[in-house]
Amino acid sequence: MDAPEDYVWPRATSELILLPVTGLECVGDRLLAGEGPDVLVYSLDFGGHLRMMKRVQNLLGHYLIHGFRVRPEPNGDVDSEAMVAVFGSKGLRIVKVSWGPGRFRELWRSGLWNMSDWIWDARWLEGNVALALGHNSVVLYDPVVGCMLQEVPCTDRCTLSSACLIGDTWKELTIVAGAVSNQLLVWYPAAALIDNKPVAPDRRVSGHVGVIFSMSYLESKGLLATASEDRSVRIWKVGDLRVPGGRVQNIGHCFGHSARVWQVKLLENYLISAGEDCVCLVWSHEGEILQAFRGHQGRGIRAIAAHERQAWVVTGGDDSGIRLWHLVGRGYPGSGVSALCFKSRSRPGTLKAVTLAGSWRLLAVTDTGALYLYDLEVKCWEQLLEDKRFQSYCLLEAAPGPEGFGLCAMANGEGRVKVVPINTPTAAVDLTLFRGKVHSLSWALRGYEELLLLASGPGGVVACLEITAAPTGKAIFVKERCRYLLPPSKQRWHTCSAFLPPGDFLVCGDRRGSVLLFPSRPALLKDLGVGGKAGAVTGALGAGSGSGGGETALTEWGPVSTLPSLHGKQGVTSVTCHGGYVYTTGRDGAYYQLFVRGGQLQPVLRQKSCRGMNWVAGLRMVADGSMVILGFHANEFVVWSPRSHEKLHIVNCGGGHRSWAFSDTEAAMAFAYLKDGDVMLYRALGGCTRPHVILRESLHGREITCVKRVGTITLGPEYEVPSFMQPDHLEPGSEGPGLTDIVITCSEDTTVCVLALPTATGSAHALTAVCNHISSVRALAVWGIGTPGGPQDPRPGLTAHVVSAGGRAEMHCFSIMVTPDPSTPSRLACHVMHLSSHRLDEYWDRQRNRHRMVKVDPETRYMSLAVCELDRPGLGPLVAAACSDGAVRLFLLQDSGRRLQLLAETFHHKRCVLKVHSFTHEAPNQRRRLFLCSAATDGSLAFWDLTTVLDHGSGALEPPADPGLPYRLGTPCLTVQAHSCGVNSLHTLPTREGHLVASGSEDGSLHVFVLAMEAPELEEAMGGDLVPQLHVLEEYSVPCAHAAHVTGLKILSPSLMVSASIDQRLTFWRLGHGEPTFMNSTVYHVPDVADMDCWPVSPEFGHRCALGGQGLEVYNWYD
Amino acid sequence: MGRTSKDKRDVYYRLAKENGWRARSAFKLLQLDEEFHLFQGVTRAVDLCAAPGSWSQVLSQKIGGQGSGHVVAVDLQAMAPLPGVLQIQGDITQVRLSTAKEIIQHFEGCPADLVVCDGAPDVTGLHDVDEYMQAQLLLAALNIATHVLKPGGCFVAKIFRGRDVTLIYSQLRVFFSNVLCAKPRSSRNSSIEAFAVCQGYDPPEGFLPDLTKPLLDHSYDFNQLDGPTRIIVPFVTCGDLSSYDSDRSYPLDLEDGSEYKYTPPTQPPISPPYQEACTLKKKGRLAKELRPQDCPISTVDTLSQPLAAPQRHTLLAPEVRKPVAQGPLCPFSEPTVEDSEMNCSP
């Protein structure tokens, strides 16, 4: 027997938990949120916003919190002190807290009381707590002493799925129990004359055809609401339930959710329900839906709470996010559509186009060529001018800028453009630019210094007009600066334009979906000889060829850089420059992030907008630093926030094909469109920002499938995060250099997330989410970790390359750069650049008539990835992928990740390959050798010698049967039958004897062995074609190490190993003395853990370990 | 994705359809039998939580074929009839003697040789709730089994191998001399399900089966939660290696040369709880939210409840931008504030 302290060391302690929010309760000005065993306390600050105040840790041990009950104090003030009963699963604990404005103190906590059965509901009865238990019984419990006072079962001891306790004394206590038979049973525990004698139910209520998940009773109106598996909410008129024998009448059967309804809550005038469809609905008691709150992601909303005085609804999701909603709607006062009543006898003609100059002036043009102004404040129409030349065809665009610069432009079918100052329409300037139709008009504004108007004419010619104002402000000057030529296409005109700061270039989008870069002063650039060369050449080619024959013979300048058909055939809809990037949107349902380097446009990242929104019309940066996407979703105009996944505004406008205009300022947003010959206007105060509604950012909507730590950033004290809490709450040792671990996670929700985990605060910040995948992402691999300025640069920062892979045999490669940014809560910013992608079935997308054919391809999933960094200079790393079709595939990444191609494959396993792991063998006098280990569902491990495989002429790589196919990897150099079934974790560590290999399996077993290498010495290898020999030396198996799949495994040192399993235990094992021996284990809270990563942080901080599954948990221990 | 996608992802799903099994789980029982010879000498078998009936199909084929065999299937839901299987529609968690009595009656007073239960609750996604509900289902099945099983009989039930599975093992070991955890190869690696195979029914001395009291699951004794003394029963993988791999995605043309033909599911679910909601949705009759802008020139708030005055939001980073003069045109003299850096290159 070893010394007892050996079993204690090292001990892992939980540091951070991100789990579904399963309990929410509003108490006075506070909000309690239950996350795992912890309670998050939010408090209303002086500005009227809820802010996180305190995390009360580990209240329920290994149980999860499902609810809170605050003891009503007869004379006490719940705003300064409260007794909170916290319950979940079979656990109950009472905690007494003192909370005032800006402070929180835990005064006392009881023991953690374990019940014999599941707790469905709890209720304070004076000093005791009544509990409704899993098999239809009620218990009276003294929570201070921790003893049961009374237990009364029902005669019908069925399993319950929910329960609701009513009444404030034991005598009047009523239980409404939702049985698995879909019935509601109402009974009275106090009816038991003798203790423990079962009580018969007083009433049975049927109605639902599915299990009842939640109920809520409103005493003042005698109503009961139930939420069920059958996707409906029922409202029952029950009267006073505490009186036996009352009549129960179903007064509402509400169908509105598209999936199971998890939660329901009755308020005085409303009913709120939320469910698996991630929607929270506000109903009237008559069963009408008044509001629908959408924004949570993943598997649904698990908890709801309401703050009646503030008219707030708070929801907690499976995505671990907490959101606040305004009961009256989207929090935009003044929103609504109004018709501006254009039609009048004094205003002949029908409207053709509408535009907004700022958010308070609207311009419209009719088919009589008349331009009208509508002032939203004065609320009346005013004719500005009438010009018959603009009657049959007229484009209308107001200049950008907060108030539209007081300018608008009109263009007609004969090449004529008119620039109109709105306040002095008589000063309008006319120009004839082309012989044919003007196809499009757009503005470009640089600060307040330079204003350009671009007009597309026939033959892809774009005239660039420079507009200046006289210092008196009474006149404007319009001068044609230059002409540009678009690349040939059928519909050859530009659609949008913007200055690229500092202003030397214009970024334009065209109808063919291309994004183009033009010099803003080509003549000047040519004179200087900078960058204009390409333009001049193209321009020279373009000159004279099909130009519209403007009045002055100007050179037509071609683009200096083009991204052809970036947005597909439907065209680019907008370009925006912000924060060093160019953002473009298109009618392909996507928006691109680009940047310009060396005068060339480069795509950075393609992001998709919300589902079903195929027409992205624009993009706006809002004041809080996030962006909103404008677009058309069927016949609705939608303002969508990618940050909160929420539709901020929805206007049923009939689609984007009619003339419309959008404008937003910090104070208000406006959307105008033509409908039924009138101008309709939607206005909302507050612009596009939604401040303080996300109480906590969500992480992944579905299970995390892989966790990888990238590196650590040390932020100096200048980046100190100001804390909301008082300094005495900070633990000692948390000052000093701020170490922040950068971790990436991927999930079944198709996204990859970059997280910052500071060691000091125990918080997590999601820096970026990358959503390129069309299916779930299952694996990640990282390589090439460095600093942005190179190894000599002392500034903090981190760069790395990441490969992600998952369903539909899809793989993406991108680079991340994390740099300090004092403006964000994490003090860090992450820049992502997409480099390359690969899909095995790409050919299928190019196939015609594919809807008629049956796709025989197996639809492979990538299960795991490993990066093998080659030592040969110039050759990028190899990426090995474990594939569900039974193959191990090797990909070659070249050109620092910009090219990804399939190199070789093997079907050696013939079964789904679950894991791949790469390692290098280095020994003195031997060549560095690269090995790959793969493991499949049959429990076998195969080792491949990649160095030999890649040696040309070694013969290990069989040439493919068909030139288009990849090489075939020969036979492995060693196979080991380690387990009886699937291998779910794999790790190696080099030791003196060779390599320590450990694997964990589905059957809960661990397998550890030493792999010895007999590699040829360098001199020998030069002569012959010697390959290394692999032997298994010591082999040990631990059959019942865990009770479920071992999904995480790490050999920390030759004598220490840590394993994690779906049975929610993190276990340390001692190695090196024969069989691995159990040291200790810790129960963690994340279910379905799919991956684990461990890394040493610093000697003071010890090790950190991140577990990813249905949530994320971080543990640490000291070495 | 299309309808063939599931056929590729899950070969057993496809094989079940092609072989006329009502669900792919039929292969699980067949593979369990391969390992444990569950049906040897069995004449009376009970299938609890039988719907949609694939295990009953296997039982009737394996036992019913022996002439004297009897199979009783119990489920809460209605199930399409099967030849040679007597169906009882009843709730096994509803603690009433009637179900057990009915079973015994059908066996003409003789106890059963084998009780199987492949039931699982409709998972909610909340792991602790799902695991608890599964445990309750298993304990209810065990409670019935204590009434109908002969001494030495065998009990097979689905378990979820989650955090507290060891408690279920310790409980099963009270009643059976031999408890194993088995996973057939047709059950996916990614699934946490497994089967508790309990052989040799041997209730503790003095145990009186009592259906009026539910069996409650055990709780952790001292040190059982995270200590080294957790009871983890041996794990057995069933089915031979040459069988299909349930995790592997196969091309539609399998290696045996048979040509792929799409087969519709054998037995679609009978009246699921969501049926009415789906019908309403199809007809577009789900309640929809009332939007103010759907009725033009409307008042602002649709709700009658008074609310606090709207709060002006504070900007995180107030932009320094001077107000623009509302004259005809302001001179272009204002310096630009944003978009000043364009040299960032990640």
Interface residues (C-beta under 8 A of the other chain):
Chain A: P20 T22 G47 G48 H62 Y63 L64 G88 S89 K90 N114 S116 D117 W118 G134 H135 D156 R157 C158 T159 S161 V180 S181 V209 G210 V211 F213 S228 E229 D230 R231 S232 C254 F255 G256 H257 S258 R260 W262 N269 Y270 E276 L281 W283 G287 E288 I289 L290 Q291 A292 R299 G300 R302 R309 Q310 A311 D318 H326 L327 V328 G329 G331 P333 G334 S335 G336 V337 S338 A339 G401 P402 E403 F405 G406 L407 P421 I422 N423 T424 A427 R446 G447 Y448 E449 E450 L451 T468 A469 P471 G473 K474 I476 F499 L500 P501 P502 C577 H578 G579 G580 Y581 F595 V596 R597 V604 A623 D624 G625 I650 V651 N652 E666 M680 Y682 L685 G686 T689 P691 H692 S815 M817 S823 H831 V832 M833 V854 K855 V856 D857 P858 E859 T860 R861 S884 D885 G886 R911 C912 L914 T937 D938 S980 C981 G982 N984 E1002 D1003 G1004 S1005 P1039 C1040 H1042 A1043 A1044 H1045 I1062 D1063 Q1064 R1065 F1078 N1080 S1081 T1082 V1083 P1087 D1088 Q1110
Chain B: G2 T4 S5 K8 R9 L76 D91 T93 Q94 V95 D122 T124 G125 L126 H127 D128 Y132 M133 Q136 A140 R161 G162 R163 V165 T166 Y169 K183 R185 N189 I192 T212 K213 P214 L216 S219 L225 D226 G227 P228 R230 I232 V233 P234 F235 V236 T237 L241 D245 D247 R248 S249 Y250 P251 L252 D253 Y260 Y262 S271 P273 Y274 Q275 E276 A277 L280 K281 R285 L286 A287 K288 E289 L290 R291 P292 Q293 D294 P296 I297 S298 T299 V300 D301 T302 L303 S304 Q305 L307 A308 P310 Q311 H313 T314 L315 L316 A317 P318 E319 R321 V324 Q326 G327 P328 L329 C330 P331 F332 S333 E334 P335 T336 V337 E338 D339 S340 E341 M342 N343 C344 S345 P346
